[in-house]
């Protein structure tokens, strides 16, 4: 799966092992971005844990990482997983991120559409994702793509 994103020298492709360094930069940028968005320090796992997670996703038939590349630099990604249960089979967008300066150019939209196309090829019938309630831009995108709200997740810090 490789596709030009329609924006100059931008292309979307499956991630490979050599992408980890650039992927890690994106994860750290995402960590800062999310912390700012929710007004609270968010900490992602250490580099070696993220590397293990990345390599596991690359080698698993139950995961996919799509990366967006411009001028040999990664500017965004989608990490998806596949699931089957007694009720349906589908995909879940574990994580999606695009660098701030590349947002509002249709990149996240394109990543999700490519993942959906992949799911259709596999004869899967559903795609799911979640968004932080403060991420208004993401929620707007998901509504534009005809996702519907069907579940609330609650959490409480236990002290």
C-alpha positions as CSV (number, residue, x, y, z in Angstrom):
1,X,0.0,0.0,0.0
2,X,1.6,3.2,-1.2
3,X,-0.2,6.3,-2.2
4,X,0.7,9.9,-3.0
5,X,-1.2,12.1,-0.7
6,X,-1.8,14.7,-3.4
7,X,0.3,17.4,-1.8
8,X,3.6,17.8,-3.6
9,X,6.2,15.1,-2.7
10,X,4.0,13.7,0.1
11,X,3.4,10.0,0.1
12,X,1.7,7.5,2.5
13,X,3.1,4.0,2.9
14,X,3.4,1.2,5.4
15,X,6.0,1.8,8.0
16,X,9.3,-0.1,8.0
17,X,11.9,-0.8,10.7
18,X,14.1,2.1,9.6
19,X,11.3,4.6,10.3
20,X,11.5,4.2,14.1
21,X,13.7,7.3,14.8
22,X,11.4,9.6,12.8
23,X,8.3,7.8,14.3
24,X,9.7,8.4,17.8
25,X,10.0,12.2,17.0
26,X,6.4,12.2,16.0
27,X,5.4,10.4,19.2
28,X,7.2,12.9,21.4
29,X,5.6,15.8,19.4
30,X,2.2,14.1,19.9
31,X,2.9,13.9,23.7
32,X,3.6,17.6,23.9
33,X,0.6,18.4,21.7
34,X,-1.8,16.3,23.8
35,X,-0.4,17.7,27.1
36,X,-1.1,21.2,25.8
37,X,-4.6,20.3,24.6
38,X,-5.7,18.8,27.9
39,X,-3.8,21.2,30.1
40,X,-2.1,18.3,31.9
41,X,1.4,16.7,31.6
42,X,0.9,13.5,29.6
43,X,3.8,11.0,29.6
44,X,4.2,8.4,27.0
45,X,6.4,5.3,27.6
46,X,10.2,5.4,27.4
47,X,11.9,5.1,24.0
48,X,12.7,1.4,24.3
49,X,9.1,0.6,25.2
50,X,7.8,2.6,22.2
51,X,10.4,0.8,20.0
52,X,9.2,-2.6,21.2
53,X,5.5,-1.5,20.5
54,X,6.5,-0.2,17.1
55,X,8.4,-3.4,16.1
56,X,5.6,-5.6,17.4
57,X,3.1,-3.6,15.3
58,X,5.2,-4.1,12.2
59,X,5.6,-7.8,12.6
60,X,2.0,-8.5,13.6
61,X,-0.8,-9.4,11.2
62,X,-3.2,-7.7,13.7
63,X,-1.6,-4.2,13.3
64,X,-0.7,-1.7,10.7
65,X,1.3,1.6,10.8
66,X,0.9,3.9,7.9
67,X,3.3,6.8,7.7
68,X,3.1,10.1,5.8
69,X,6.4,11.1,4.3
70,X,7.5,14.4,2.7
71,X,11.0,14.9,1.5
72,X,12.1,11.8,3.3
73,X,10.8,13.0,6.6
74,X,7.9,11.6,8.5
75,X,5.2,14.1,9.2
76,X,2.3,11.9,10.4
77,X,1.1,8.4,11.0
78,X,-1.8,6.1,11.7
79,X,-1.5,3.1,13.9
80,X,-4.4,0.7,13.4
81,X,-5.3,-2.7,14.7
82,X,-7.6,-5.5,13.4
83,X,-10.1,-7.3,15.6
84,X,-12.6,-10.1,15.4
85,X,-15.2,-10.9,18.0
86,X,-18.6,-12.8,17.9
87,X,-20.4,-9.6,16.8
88,X,-18.2,-8.2,14.1
89,X,-14.7,-7.9,12.6
90,X,-13.1,-4.6,12.0
91,X,-10.3,-2.1,12.6
92,X,-9.5,0.3,15.4
93,X,-7.5,3.5,15.0
94,X,-5.2,3.2,18.0
95,X,-3.5,6.5,17.2
96,X,-3.3,9.1,14.5
97,X,-1.1,12.2,14.5
98,X,0.0,14.8,12.0
99,X,2.6,17.5,12.7
100,X,1.0,20.8,13.4
101,X,2.3,22.7,10.4
102,X,0.9,20.0,8.1
103,X,-2.6,19.9,9.6
104,X,-5.8,21.0,7.7
105,X,-4.4,19.6,4.4
106,X,-6.5,16.4,4.4
107,X,-3.7,14.1,5.6
108,X,-5.5,12.6,8.6
109,X,-8.6,12.2,6.4
110,X,-6.5,10.4,3.8
111,X,-4.9,8.1,6.4
112,X,-8.3,7.1,7.7
113,X,-9.7,6.5,4.2
114,X,-6.7,4.3,3.4
115,X,-7.2,2.3,6.5
116,X,-10.9,1.9,5.6
117,X,-9.9,0.7,2.1
118,X,-7.6,-1.8,3.7
119,X,-10.5,-3.0,6.0
120,X,-12.8,-3.4,3.0
121,X,-10.3,-5.5,1.2
122,X,-10.2,-7.8,4.2
123,X,-14.0,-7.9,4.2
124,X,-14.1,-6.2,7.6
125,X,-17.3,-4.4,8.4
126,X,-16.5,-1.7,11.0
127,X,-14.0,0.9,12.0
128,X,-13.7,2.4,15.5
129,X,-11.7,5.1,17.2
130,X,-11.8,7.3,20.2
131,X,-10.9,11.0,20.7
132,X,-10.1,13.1,23.7
133,X,-13.1,15.3,24.4
134,X,-10.9,18.4,24.2
135,X,-9.7,17.5,20.7
136,X,-12.3,19.5,18.8
137,X,-10.5,19.3,15.5
138,X,-10.3,15.5,15.5
139,X,-14.0,15.2,16.5
140,X,-14.9,17.5,13.7
141,X,-12.9,15.4,11.2
142,X,-14.5,12.1,12.5
143,X,-18.0,13.6,12.1
144,X,-17.1,14.8,8.6
145,X,-16.1,11.2,7.8
146,X,-19.5,10.0,9.1
147,X,-18.3,8.4,12.3
148,X,-21.0,8.4,15.0
149,X,-20.8,8.7,18.7
150,X,-22.0,5.5,20.3
151,X,-20.0,5.1,23.5
152,X,-18.7,7.2,26.3
153,X,-15.6,6.3,28.2
154,X,-15.2,7.5,31.7
155,X,-12.1,7.4,33.9
156,X,-11.2,8.3,37.4
157,X,-7.8,8.6,39.0
158,X,-7.5,6.3,42.0
159,X,-5.4,7.8,44.8
